[in-house]
Amino acid sequence: MKKLIAFFVIAILLISIRYFKTDDFSPFRDFSHVVIVSAKPYNDLTVQVQNGEQYYYDFENTEENRVILENIDKNDVEGYVFYYQLDKKLKDFTSHFDYIYQGEAVGSYDVYYGYYAGYNDFRYVSGKKVNFQLVKTDSSWILGLPLIVTGY
């Protein structure tokens, strides 16, 4: 009987950890800037673009902006798009992902999809569960969670 109770207690703990887990972007903090796409406007932030019911906010990688990003209600965020310098290598990203695969190239751009357990949202692309899109352009790397919604 004690083993059964212990099993249920452990199961409840594991489920609650999964439920209360917040998005972890710590491996991706060396971005040059990030765009957050929100379902609601933030009165204290400057909207870069409004497209229908979506609001796009652009943040440079500064200490002040990192504090602002930490305080944004993640329930209202529909997507994150991180921009990186071109000097990063693919392996700098892949070591943090659970899996990654190369999609079809778009012109001269290399496109990758995959799954990162530190982010809860996901989409199905070609029947596969993915929650990030990574693109190497001629001038930068772009990482979109769950997808790149700003274009590249």
C-alpha positions in Angstrom: 0.0 0.0 0.0 2.9 2.4 0.8 4.4 1.8 -2.6 1.1 2.6 -4.3 0.8 5.9 -2.4 4.5 6.7 -3.1 3.8 6.0 -6.8 0.8 8.5 -6.9 2.8 11.1 -5.0 5.7 10.9 -7.5 3.3 10.9 -10.4 1.5 14.0 -9.1 4.9 15.8 -8.6 6.1 15.0 -12.1 2.8 16.2 -13.6 2.9 19.4 -11.6 6.5 20.1 -12.6 5.5 19.7 -16.3 2.5 21.9 -15.8 4.2 24.7 -13.9 7.4 24.7 -15.9 8.2 28.0 -17.5 9.8 28.5 -20.9 13.6 28.4 -20.5 15.5 30.5 -23.0 18.8 30.5 -21.0 20.7 28.7 -23.8 19.8 31.4 -26.2 20.7 34.6 -24.3 23.4 35.7 -26.6 21.0 37.1 -29.2 21.5 40.5 -30.8 17.8 41.3 -30.6 14.5 39.5 -30.1 11.0 40.2 -31.4 8.1 39.1 -29.2 4.7 38.6 -30.8 1.9 39.2 -28.3 -1.9 38.7 -28.5 -2.4 41.8 -26.4 -0.9 45.3 -26.3 1.4 46.3 -23.5 0.7 49.9 -22.5 4.1 50.4 -21.1 6.0 49.1 -24.2 6.4 50.6 -27.6 4.8 48.6 -30.4 7.0 48.2 -33.4 4.3 46.8 -35.6 0.7 45.8 -35.2 -0.7 43.2 -37.6 -4.4 42.6 -36.9 -4.7 41.3 -33.4 -0.9 40.7 -33.0 1.6 43.1 -31.5 5.3 42.9 -32.3 7.8 44.2 -29.8 11.5 44.5 -30.6 14.2 44.3 -27.9 17.9 44.8 -28.1 20.0 42.6 -25.9 20.5 44.9 -22.9 20.3 44.3 -19.2 17.3 46.7 -19.0 15.5 44.8 -21.8 16.2 41.4 -20.3 14.5 42.5 -17.1 11.5 43.7 -19.1 11.4 40.3 -21.0 11.4 38.4 -17.7 8.3 40.3 -16.6 6.2 39.9 -19.7 3.2 37.5 -19.2 4.2 34.5 -21.2 0.6 33.4 -21.5 0.0 36.4 -23.9 3.1 35.6 -26.1 2.4 33.8 -29.3 6.0 33.6 -30.5 9.6 34.6 -30.0 12.0 35.4 -32.8 15.7 35.6 -31.7 18.3 37.1 -34.1 22.0 36.2 -33.8 25.2 37.2 -35.5 26.4 35.1 -38.4 29.6 34.1 -36.5 27.6 31.4 -34.6 27.7 27.9 -35.9 25.0 25.3 -36.2 26.5 23.3 -33.4 26.1 26.3 -31.1 22.4 25.7 -31.4 22.0 22.0 -31.8 23.6 21.1 -28.5 20.5 22.5 -26.8 17.8 20.9 -28.9 16.2 17.5 -28.3 16.2 16.9 -32.1 16.8 18.9 -35.3 16.4 18.2 -38.9 17.0 20.2 -42.1 14.0 21.3 -44.0 13.9 22.5 -47.6 16.2 25.4 -48.4 14.5 28.7 -49.3 16.7 30.3 -51.9 20.2 30.5 -50.3 18.7 30.1 -46.8 19.3 26.9 -44.8 16.1 26.0 -42.9 16.0 23.7 -39.8 13.1 22.5 -37.6 13.1 20.6 -34.4 12.1 20.3 -30.8 13.4 22.0 -27.7 12.0 20.6 -24.4 12.6 24.0 -22.6 9.7 25.5 -24.6 6.1 24.3 -24.1 4.4 25.4 -27.3 4.6 23.4 -30.5 3.2 23.0 -34.0 3.0 20.1 -36.5 5.2 20.6 -39.6 5.0 17.8 -42.2 3.5 15.6 -39.5 6.3 16.1 -37.0 5.9 17.9 -33.7 8.2 20.9 -33.7 8.6 24.0 -31.6 11.4 25.9 -33.2 12.5 27.0 -36.7 16.1 28.0 -37.3 17.2 29.7 -40.4 20.7 30.8 -41.6 20.4 33.8 -43.8 23.1 35.6 -45.7 23.5 38.0 -42.7 22.3 36.3 -39.5 20.8 33.3 -37.8 17.1 33.5 -36.9 15.5 31.3 -34.3 11.7 31.3 -34.0 9.8 29.6 -31.2 7.5 28.0 -32.1 8.1 29.2 -35.7 9.5 32.4 -37.3 6.5 34.7 -37.7 8.4 37.8 -38.8 9.7 36.5 -42.1 13.3 36.1 -43.1 
